[in-house]
Amino acid sequence: MVNPCVQLKTPLGDEVLRLRAGDCVELSGTVYTARDEAHMRMQEAGIPFDPQGAAIYHCGPVILDNRIVAAGPTTSARMNELSGFLIDRGVRALIGKGGMGSTVREQLKGKGVYLAFTGGCAALASARMKLKGVFFEDLGMAEAVWAIELDHLPLVVGIDANGNDLFDSVMKKAASEYRCYRESGSACGPCRKE
């Protein structure tokens, strides 16, 4: 059986520019976790890893005895106003859940992608991860920047480098269907039963 997912390995290059919103990918290689506090620290103190081709995972993993116990995504929208400097420095992928705002969508154009991972799958994710190191450990377990080696983590392209946004498209379609329902009192479009 042929694997329908695009295989990617960090550091990422121009191959991410060919991805389209909705594509399935499997990511391998090193990623760096970063939540709010880590983004702010990197803005102040500098990025402690080479950002060229890097992937940032919006995640606060649970680490026990130098191994990853759980590493599910955190809500990426929290980093909407904090991600631009990383993209400008060469980061090619942001990973998380729930999508990101229009500012990030514009910042990613011609530069990188947003990759979505399903929330609630923290233990499943950790089965494909190996701990490599940590930066800014003083921020605490959830906020430190953890270097993690991925082994074929399945993801979906949520925002592509052309500005196509899977989350935005779904929200617009849902709003349209809801308006139609409110106005007519019955399902419209693909929700209508013939």
ChimeraX commands (.cxc) that place a marker at each C-alpha (Angstrom):
marker #1 position 0.00,0.00,0.00 radius 0.5
marker #1 position 1.26,3.45,-0.90 radius 0.5
marker #1 position 1.47,5.95,1.96 radius 0.5
marker #1 position -0.66,8.98,0.98 radius 0.5
marker #1 position 1.24,11.29,3.33 radius 0.5
marker #1 position 4.09,13.52,2.21 radius 0.5
marker #1 position 7.28,12.60,4.07 radius 0.5
marker #1 position 9.14,15.59,5.54 radius 0.5
marker #1 position 12.33,15.81,7.58 radius 0.5
marker #1 position 13.80,18.78,9.37 radius 0.5
marker #1 position 15.53,21.02,8.58 radius 0.5
marker #1 position 12.79,21.94,6.12 radius 0.5
marker #1 position 13.37,23.71,2.83 radius 0.5
marker #1 position 11.41,24.81,-0.21 radius 0.5
marker #1 position 9.53,21.49,-0.29 radius 0.5
marker #1 position 7.06,22.98,2.20 radius 0.5
marker #1 position 6.12,25.64,-0.34 radius 0.5
marker #1 position 4.55,22.93,-2.53 radius 0.5
marker #1 position 2.25,21.64,0.22 radius 0.5
marker #1 position -1.45,22.50,0.07 radius 0.5
marker #1 position -3.95,23.03,2.88 radius 0.5
marker #1 position -5.48,19.63,3.66 radius 0.5
marker #1 position -2.40,17.60,2.67 radius 0.5
marker #1 position -1.35,14.81,5.02 radius 0.5
marker #1 position 2.30,14.89,6.07 radius 0.5
marker #1 position 4.52,12.79,8.31 radius 0.5
marker #1 position 7.24,14.83,9.97 radius 0.5
marker #1 position 10.54,13.42,11.18 radius 0.5
marker #1 position 13.62,15.15,12.57 radius 0.5
marker #1 position 14.12,17.70,15.31 radius 0.5
marker #1 position 11.36,20.07,16.39 radius 0.5
marker #1 position 11.40,22.63,19.19 radius 0.5
marker #1 position 8.51,23.14,21.59 radius 0.5
marker #1 position 7.51,26.71,22.37 radius 0.5
marker #1 position 4.53,28.22,24.12 radius 0.5
marker #1 position 3.89,31.84,25.15 radius 0.5
marker #1 position 6.72,32.27,27.67 radius 0.5
marker #1 position 9.28,30.60,25.40 radius 0.5
marker #1 position 8.36,32.91,22.51 radius 0.5
marker #1 position 8.79,35.96,24.74 radius 0.5
marker #1 position 12.12,34.70,26.10 radius 0.5
marker #1 position 13.41,34.05,22.57 radius 0.5
marker #1 position 12.44,37.59,21.57 radius 0.5
marker #1 position 14.47,38.94,24.51 radius 0.5
marker #1 position 17.39,36.50,24.75 radius 0.5
marker #1 position 17.64,35.19,21.20 radius 0.5
marker #1 position 16.73,31.90,19.56 radius 0.5
marker #1 position 18.82,29.12,21.20 radius 0.5
marker #1 position 18.81,26.88,18.09 radius 0.5
marker #1 position 19.34,27.40,14.36 radius 0.5
marker #1 position 15.96,28.68,13.11 radius 0.5
marker #1 position 16.73,28.03,9.42 radius 0.5
marker #1 position 14.34,25.29,8.32 radius 0.5
marker #1 position 13.21,24.66,11.89 radius 0.5
marker #1 position 9.78,23.50,13.06 radius 0.5
marker #1 position 8.17,24.95,16.21 radius 0.5
marker #1 position 5.69,22.74,18.07 radius 0.5
marker #1 position 3.17,24.62,20.23 radius 0.5
marker #1 position 3.33,22.18,23.10 radius 0.5
marker #1 position 4.11,21.92,26.79 radius 0.5
marker #1 position 5.24,18.30,27.10 radius 0.5
marker #1 position 5.21,16.19,30.23 radius 0.5
marker #1 position 8.76,14.95,30.87 radius 0.5
marker #1 position 9.58,12.25,33.40 radius 0.5
marker #1 position 13.01,10.68,33.94 radius 0.5
marker #1 position 14.34,12.21,30.71 radius 0.5
marker #1 position 11.58,10.80,28.54 radius 0.5
marker #1 position 8.46,12.28,27.02 radius 0.5
marker #1 position 5.31,10.95,28.68 radius 0.5
marker #1 position 2.80,13.17,26.87 radius 0.5
marker #1 position 3.21,15.87,24.24 radius 0.5
marker #1 position -0.09,17.05,22.83 radius 0.5
marker #1 position -0.47,20.38,21.05 radius 0.5
marker #1 position -1.58,23.56,22.74 radius 0.5
marker #1 position -3.90,26.10,21.14 radius 0.5
marker #1 position -1.81,27.85,18.51 radius 0.5
marker #1 position -3.89,31.04,18.37 radius 0.5
marker #1 position -2.24,32.04,21.66 radius 0.5
marker #1 position 0.96,32.57,19.65 radius 0.5
marker #1 position -0.64,34.68,16.87 radius 0.5
marker #1 position 1.17,37.87,17.91 radius 0.5
marker #1 position 4.38,36.07,18.91 radius 0.5
marker #1 position 5.31,34.01,15.82 radius 0.5
marker #1 position 6.38,36.58,13.22 radius 0.5
marker #1 position 10.00,36.93,14.37 radius 0.5
marker #1 position 10.51,33.16,14.11 radius 0.5
marker #1 position 9.14,33.02,10.56 radius 0.5
marker #1 position 11.31,36.01,9.62 radius 0.5
marker #1 position 14.38,34.15,10.95 radius 0.5
marker #1 position 13.73,31.08,8.78 radius 0.5
marker #1 position 11.36,28.83,10.73 radius 0.5
marker #1 position 9.44,26.85,8.06 radius 0.5
marker #1 position 6.71,25.14,10.10 radius 0.5
marker #1 position 4.52,25.94,13.08 radius 0.5
marker #1 position 2.72,22.94,14.61 radius 0.5
marker #1 position -0.24,23.00,16.94 radius 0.5
marker #1 position -4.01,22.74,17.17 radius 0.5
marker #1 position -6.91,24.95,16.22 radius 0.5
marker #1 position -5.30,27.05,13.50 radius 0.5
marker #1 position -3.84,30.54,13.64 radius 0.5
marker #1 position -4.99,34.02,12.72 radius 0.5
marker #1 position -4.84,36.03,9.52 radius 0.5
marker #1 position -1.62,37.78,10.58 radius 0.5
marker #1 position 0.24,34.47,10.74 radius 0.5
marker #1 position -1.42,33.31,7.52 radius 0.5
marker #1 position 0.06,36.39,5.79 radius 0.5
marker #1 position 3.46,35.93,7.47 radius 0.5
marker #1 position 3.66,32.32,6.21 radius 0.5
marker #1 position 3.04,33.27,2.57 radius 0.5
marker #1 position 6.01,32.17,0.50 radius 0.5
marker #1 position 7.90,31.12,3.64 radius 0.5
marker #1 position 6.31,28.22,5.49 radius 0.5
marker #1 position 3.28,26.28,6.69 radius 0.5
marker #1 position 1.12,25.64,9.73 radius 0.5
marker #1 position 0.73,21.94,10.51 radius 0.5
marker #1 position -2.15,20.73,12.65 radius 0.5
marker #1 position -2.10,17.85,15.11 radius 0.5
marker #1 position -5.22,16.49,16.76 radius 0.5
marker #1 position -5.82,17.62,20.31 radius 0.5
marker #1 position -6.31,14.90,22.92 radius 0.5
marker #1 position -3.63,12.64,21.46 radius 0.5
marker #1 position -0.76,13.56,23.79 radius 0.5
marker #1 position 0.22,9.98,24.66 radius 0.5
marker #1 position -0.01,8.89,21.02 radius 0.5
marker #1 position 2.24,11.77,19.99 radius 0.5
marker #1 position 4.85,10.89,22.62 radius 0.5
marker #1 position 5.16,7.38,21.16 radius 0.5
marker #1 position 6.76,9.01,18.10 radius 0.5
marker #1 position 9.13,11.26,20.06 radius 0.5
marker #1 position 12.53,11.11,21.70 radius 0.5
marker #1 position 13.91,13.82,23.98 radius 0.5
marker #1 position 17.13,15.45,22.74 radius 0.5
marker #1 position 17.63,18.45,25.01 radius 0.5
marker #1 position 16.20,21.57,26.62 radius 0.5
marker #1 position 16.69,25.36,26.53 radius 0.5
marker #1 position 15.34,27.88,29.06 radius 0.5
marker #1 position 14.63,25.13,31.59 radius 0.5
marker #1 position 14.14,27.84,34.23 radius 0.5
marker #1 position 10.75,28.59,32.60 radius 0.5
marker #1 position 9.44,25.26,33.90 radius 0.5
marker #1 position 8.47,22.03,32.19 radius 0.5
marker #1 position 5.53,23.36,30.17 radius 0.5
marker #1 position 7.18,26.60,29.02 radius 0.5
marker #1 position 10.78,25.51,28.37 radius 0.5
marker #1 position 11.99,24.94,24.82 radius 0.5
marker #1 position 12.43,21.19,24.41 radius 0.5
marker #1 position 14.35,19.71,21.48 radius 0.5
marker #1 position 12.46,16.61,20.37 radius 0.5
marker #1 position 13.27,14.07,17.68 radius 0.5
marker #1 position 10.14,13.04,15.76 radius 0.5
marker #1 position 9.61,9.74,13.98 radius 0.5
marker #1 position 6.89,10.13,11.32 radius 0.5
marker #1 position 4.44,12.25,13.33 radius 0.5
marker #1 position 1.20,12.46,11.27 radius 0.5
marker #1 position 0.01,16.02,10.67 radius 0.5
marker #1 position -2.33,17.92,8.35 radius 0.5
marker #1 position -1.39,21.12,6.53 radius 0.5
marker #1 position -3.71,23.69,8.12 radius 0.5
marker #1 position -2.28,26.78,6.40 radius 0.5
marker #1 position -0.14,26.54,3.28 radius 0.5
marker #1 position 2.47,28.94,1.92 radius 0.5
marker #1 position -0.08,30.37,-0.53 radius 0.5
marker #1 position -2.37,31.56,2.27 radius 0.5
marker #1 position -4.94,28.78,1.95 radius 0.5
marker #1 position -6.35,28.13,5.42 radius 0.5
marker #1 position -8.23,24.91,6.16 radius 0.5
marker #1 position -9.60,26.27,9.44 radius 0.5
marker #1 position -10.80,29.53,7.90 radius 0.5
marker #1 position -12.47,27.65,5.04 radius 0.5
marker #1 position -14.36,25.38,7.43 radius 0.5
marker #1 position -15.47,28.34,9.57 radius 0.5
marker #1 position -16.76,30.24,6.51 radius 0.5
marker #1 position -18.64,27.20,5.23 radius 0.5
marker #1 position -20.16,26.54,8.65 radius 0.5
marker #1 position -21.22,30.19,8.98 radius 0.5
marker #1 position -22.82,30.07,5.54 radius 0.5
marker #1 position -24.73,26.88,6.36 radius 0.5
marker #1 position -25.85,28.35,9.67 radius 0.5
marker #1 position -27.12,31.56,7.99 radius 0.5
marker #1 position -28.98,29.48,5.42 radius 0.5
marker #1 position -30.56,27.37,8.14 radius 0.5
marker #1 position -31.55,30.43,10.20 radius 0.5
marker #1 position -33.11,32.12,7.15 radius 0.5
marker #1 position -34.92,29.12,5.69 radius 0.5
marker #1 position -35.53,26.97,8.75 radius 0.5
marker #1 position -33.99,23.95,7.05 radius 0.5
marker #1 position -30.61,22.64,5.94 radius 0.5
marker #1 position -29.07,24.11,2.79 radius 0.5
marker #1 position -26.23,23.09,0.49 radius 0.5
marker #1 position -24.45,19.83,1.33 radius 0.5
marker #1 position -26.44,19.47,4.56 radius 0.5
marker #1 position -29.76,19.30,2.68 radius 0.5
marker #1 position -31.25,15.84,2.39 radius 0.5
marker #1 position -32.90,15.26,-0.99 radius 0.5
marker link #1:1,2 radius 0.2
marker link #1:2,3 radius 0.2
marker link #1:3,4 radius 0.2
marker link #1:4,5 radius 0.2
marker link #1:5,6 radius 0.2
marker link #1:6,7 radius 0.2
marker link #1:7,8 radius 0.2
marker link #1:8,9 radius 0.2
marker link #1:9,10 radius 0.2
marker link #1:10,11 radius 0.2
marker link #1:11,12 radius 0.2
marker link #1:12,13 radius 0.2
marker link #1:13,14 radius 0.2
marker link #1:14,15 radius 0.2
marker link #1:15,16 radius 0.2
marker link #1:16,17 radius 0.2
marker link #1:17,18 radius 0.2
marker link #1:18,19 radius 0.2
marker link #1:19,20 radius 0.2
marker link #1:20,21 radius 0.2
marker link #1:21,22 radius 0.2
marker link #1:22,23 radius 0.2
marker link #1:23,24 radius 0.2
marker link #1:24,25 radius 0.2
marker link #1:25,26 radius 0.2
marker link #1:26,27 radius 0.2
marker link #1:27,28 radius 0.2
marker link #1:28,29 radius 0.2
marker link #1:29,30 radius 0.2
marker link #1:30,31 radius 0.2
marker link #1:31,32 radius 0.2
marker link #1:32,33 radius 0.2
marker link #1:33,34 radius 0.2
marker link #1:34,35 radius 0.2
marker link #1:35,36 radius 0.2
marker link #1:36,37 radius 0.2
marker link #1:37,38 radius 0.2
marker link #1:38,39 radius 0.2
marker link #1:39,40 radius 0.2
marker link #1:40,41 radius 0.2
marker link #1:41,42 radius 0.2
marker link #1:42,43 radius 0.2
marker link #1:43,44 radius 0.2
marker link #1:44,45 radius 0.2
marker link #1:45,46 radius 0.2
marker link #1:46,47 radius 0.2
marker link #1:47,48 radius 0.2
marker link #1:48,49 radius 0.2
marker link #1:49,50 radius 0.2
marker link #1:50,51 radius 0.2
marker link #1:51,52 radius 0.2
marker link #1:52,53 radius 0.2
marker link #1:53,54 radius 0.2
marker link #1:54,55 radius 0.2
marker link #1:55,56 radius 0.2
marker link #1:56,57 radius 0.2
marker link #1:57,58 radius 0.2
marker link #1:58,59 radius 0.2
marker link #1:59,60 radius 0.2
marker link #1:60,61 radius 0.2
marker link #1:61,62 radius 0.2
marker link #1:62,63 radius 0.2
marker link #1:63,64 radius 0.2
marker link #1:64,65 radius 0.2
marker link #1:65,66 radius 0.2
marker link #1:66,67 radius 0.2
marker link #1:67,68 radius 0.2
marker link #1:68,69 radius 0.2
marker link #1:69,70 radius 0.2
marker link #1:70,71 radius 0.2
marker link #1:71,72 radius 0.2
marker link #1:72,73 radius 0.2
marker link #1:73,74 radius 0.2
marker link #1:74,75 radius 0.2
marker link #1:75,76 radius 0.2
marker link #1:76,77 radius 0.2
marker link #1:77,78 radius 0.2
marker link #1:78,79 radius 0.2
marker link #1:79,80 radius 0.2
marker link #1:80,81 radius 0.2
marker link #1:81,82 radius 0.2
marker link #1:82,83 radius 0.2
marker link #1:83,84 radius 0.2
marker link #1:84,85 radius 0.2
marker link #1:85,86 radius 0.2
marker link #1:86,87 radius 0.2
marker link #1:87,88 radius 0.2
marker link #1:88,89 radius 0.2
marker link #1:89,90 radius 0.2
marker link #1:90,91 radius 0.2
marker link #1:91,92 radius 0.2
marker link #1:92,93 radius 0.2
marker link #1:93,94 radius 0.2
marker link #1:94,95 radius 0.2
marker link #1:95,96 radius 0.2
marker link #1:96,97 radius 0.2
marker link #1:97,98 radius 0.2
marker link #1:98,99 radius 0.2
marker link #1:99,100 radius 0.2
marker link #1:100,101 radius 0.2
marker link #1:101,102 radius 0.2
marker link #1:102,103 radius 0.2
marker link #1:103,104 radius 0.2
marker link #1:104,105 radius 0.2
marker link #1:105,106 radius 0.2
marker link #1:106,107 radius 0.2
marker link #1:107,108 radius 0.2
marker link #1:108,109 radius 0.2
marker link #1:109,110 radius 0.2
marker link #1:110,111 radius 0.2
marker link #1:111,112 radius 0.2
marker link #1:112,113 radius 0.2
marker link #1:113,114 radius 0.2
marker link #1:114,115 radius 0.2
marker link #1:115,116 radius 0.2
marker link #1:116,117 radius 0.2
marker link #1:117,118 radius 0.2
marker link #1:118,119 radius 0.2
marker link #1:119,120 radius 0.2
marker link #1:120,121 radius 0.2
marker link #1:121,122 radius 0.2
marker link #1:122,123 radius 0.2
marker link #1:123,124 radius 0.2
marker link #1:124,125 radius 0.2
marker link #1:125,126 radius 0.2
marker link #1:126,127 radius 0.2
marker link #1:127,128 radius 0.2
marker link #1:128,129 radius 0.2
marker link #1:129,130 radius 0.2
marker link #1:130,131 radius 0.2
marker link #1:131,132 radius 0.2
marker link #1:132,133 radius 0.2
marker link #1:133,134 radius 0.2
marker link #1:134,135 radius 0.2
marker link #1:135,136 radius 0.2
marker link #1:136,137 radius 0.2
marker link #1:137,138 radius 0.2
marker link #1:138,139 radius 0.2
marker link #1:139,140 radius 0.2
marker link #1:140,141 radius 0.2
marker link #1:141,142 radius 0.2
marker link #1:142,143 radius 0.2
marker link #1:143,144 radius 0.2
marker link #1:144,145 radius 0.2
marker link #1:145,146 radius 0.2
marker link #1:146,147 radius 0.2
marker link #1:147,148 radius 0.2
marker link #1:148,149 radius 0.2
marker link #1:149,150 radius 0.2
marker link #1:150,151 radius 0.2
marker link #1:151,152 radius 0.2
marker link #1:152,153 radius 0.2
marker link #1:153,154 radius 0.2
marker link #1:154,155 radius 0.2
marker link #1:155,156 radius 0.2
marker link #1:156,157 radius 0.2
marker link #1:157,158 radius 0.2
marker link #1:158,159 radius 0.2
marker link #1:159,160 radius 0.2
marker link #1:160,161 radius 0.2
marker link #1:161,162 radius 0.2
marker link #1:162,163 radius 0.2
marker link #1:163,164 radius 0.2
marker link #1:164,165 radius 0.2
marker link #1:165,166 radius 0.2
marker link #1:166,167 radius 0.2
marker link #1:167,168 radius 0.2
marker link #1:168,169 radius 0.2
marker link #1:169,170 radius 0.2
marker link #1:170,171 radius 0.2
marker link #1:171,172 radius 0.2
marker link #1:172,173 radius 0.2
marker link #1:173,174 radius 0.2
marker link #1:174,175 radius 0.2
marker link #1:175,176 radius 0.2
marker link #1:176,177 radius 0.2
marker link #1:177,178 radius 0.2
marker link #1:178,179 radius 0.2
marker link #1:179,180 radius 0.2
marker link #1:180,181 radius 0.2
marker link #1:181,182 radius 0.2
marker link #1:182,183 radius 0.2
marker link #1:183,184 radius 0.2
marker link #1:184,185 radius 0.2
marker link #1:185,186 radius 0.2
marker link #1:186,187 radius 0.2
marker link #1:187,188 radius 0.2
marker link #1:188,189 radius 0.2
marker link #1:189,190 radius 0.2
marker link #1:190,191 radius 0.2
marker link #1:191,192 radius 0.2
marker link #1:192,193 radius 0.2
marker link #1:193,194 radius 0.2
view
